[in-house]
Amino acid sequence: MTSALRRIGSILLFAVVLAACATRVERIGVDEVRDLSGVWNDTDSRLVAEEMVRDVLSRPWLSEFQQRTGRRPAVIVGTIRNLSHEHINVTTFINDIERELINSGRVDFVAAPHERGELRAERKDQELHASEATRKAMGQELGADFMLQGDISSIIDREGKRQVRYYQVDLTLIDLADNRKVWIGQKKIKKFITGKSLRP
Amino acid sequence: MGRGGRTRSAVLLVALLILPGCAAYHERMQAVEAPLVAGEPRKALQALEADGENAAERDLPLYLLNRGLLLFQLEDWDGAIQTLSQAARLLEEAAVLSVGEQAAAVSVNEGRRSYAGAPYERRLVHVFLALAYLRAGRLDEARVEALQIDLVSQVLAQQGEPEDPFARWLAGMIFEALGEWDQARVAYRKALEAYEDRDSPYALPVPPTLQRDLVRVTAALGLDDEARRLRERFALADDATELDPRRSARLAQVVLIYLDNLAPLWLESSLLIHDPESGRLVRIALPYPVPRPSPVARAEFHLGPHSVVLEKAEDVARLSQQALERQMPKLLARAIARALVKSEATRKAHKEDALLGVMVNLIGVLSERADTRTWQLLPDNFRLARLFLPPGDYRGELGLYDARGRVLARLSLGEWALEAGETRFLTARWIDPGVLQAWEAAPDDEWIRIHVYHED
């Protein structure tokens, strides 16, 4: 009996060890929040973008512009600098902001400088090769009315295994006609992280 | 098969698992260093990668550190950044205590622990990341590494580790290149204090370039009284261009960081004792450092008609030696504990079966290896020069001279068109062809006597 129990125990132990060694993949929803290390992640990027765009669209500059011109403002995203302690993918954050602004349907969005080169080359190519009916003329680009600039900075306070990570995203919307700052937005994220004390 | 036979088979199986991993790191690294010294870093990388295929996971951080440095030397900036970033993450993870590894360290050998790196190595990985970003022209990302240097320094300070002046100085240069004078001033000040800390292994004569850097950013912040006091303290001429932020802004700057030779090796010193009473063998193995000093007495940076002598910024050899000296009491205590554990295992095995006792004793002796793991592809020392030049086209060259003024090497650094206000960061490396002789050098008996056997 004891020997049989031992054998069962050994098999169970073997199974547990094998399971621990195997790589497991689980699909999770893109909206699901899972913080693994505490560093800036996709959720931070998305939540900050959503909240800041909600804020920028609720401020008076938008209605004032529409009353004055009778159309939606054209916005371009300028430089958003990473001044934090981490190598943050700023492109992902800019994409999140662009998506939220375009999908709001309340502003027009113009291509960034690095995207415009390719578009202009295509129009130049169309002048030679496309039919007149479908050709897109040069010099018809929509000029931006406002530029969004900003930075992501961080402060890290660390002692032993514990640390507080504080992120601050500052964005400014500037009128390209006269350099007036029409909106300043700020979003802060604070995370308390406790590192592991032991490894297996 | 009887019980004794089964036990002997089990012991043999354990031996087969443990012993192949016992080829010491320093022995394996010879195959990497030989082509590197011969001026063939790509072959050195291939040799390292071939060795890395069989490397245990616990050695992965060190493998990545060495690989990152070889990629850096091959000017594969993206590869170096990716590899060193992974190494930095693993070093941080390995710094957390592992109960299993500690147990293995007192029962098999020190090398069973994950490589966590010496404190100076944990900081230098960010220095190399910053340099790789600078060489790739990614200044904003080099700035992230400057902040990482600050973060790692804070953690190390909590453990009583002194500041690294060279790392702080480099961080200051990155901030200055971005026009962040206040951050640059803080970093330069910390570098100055760290060089002047006589109790620190990082202490060196303060490089005059750092003195000028500090005066310039202090003046740029409008702190004229402070700038004047610093000028007087360092006995610097009032009219030097490098001290005037407005005049220097109209010039281009070139910063050259030279990596000289190779850091010390850690080799193994062992003691085999035969106990005449029990007939058992006891082996104690501990590492000792073998410095590989550079024959370069003077390094001179030439840019067109301009030239400047490089100043020593960090003595890595001293840091490596000091790191080992600090570890030695713990290493010795664990080596004694291990000898007792292995002796007890031999005694128990002998009671069961005499042949088994001999096998266990032999395995214990053969598995006793010193932990000679160290980031030995680092340079022996870092030297630095900063030149302010009128905008224009330049060709750079680094001349290396021995103590008698004879030319050891002339390294071409390339040609560039420099613009006003631009700061260009360059790196260069040279390894003395005679450095491999260190492998054959006789052990430093005095160091071993003092630090291993505690004989004053």
Chai-1 contact restraints between the chains, C-beta under 6 A:
chainA,res_idxA,chainB,res_idxB,connection_type,confidence,min_distance_angstrom,max_distance_angstrom,comment,restraint_id
A,H85,B,L147,contact,1.0,0.0,6.0,A-B,restraint_1
A,H85,B,L151,contact,1.0,0.0,6.0,A-B,restraint_2
A,H87,B,V144,contact,1.0,0.0,6.0,A-B,restraint_3
A,K196,B,V96,contact,1.0,0.0,6.0,A-B,restraint_4
A,L198,B,L97,contact,1.0,0.0,6.0,A-B,restraint_5
A,R199,B,V96,contact,1.0,0.0,6.0,A-B,restraint_6
A,R199,B,S98,contact,1.0,0.0,6.0,A-B,restraint_7
A,P200,B,G100,contact,1.0,0.0,6.0,A-B,restraint_8
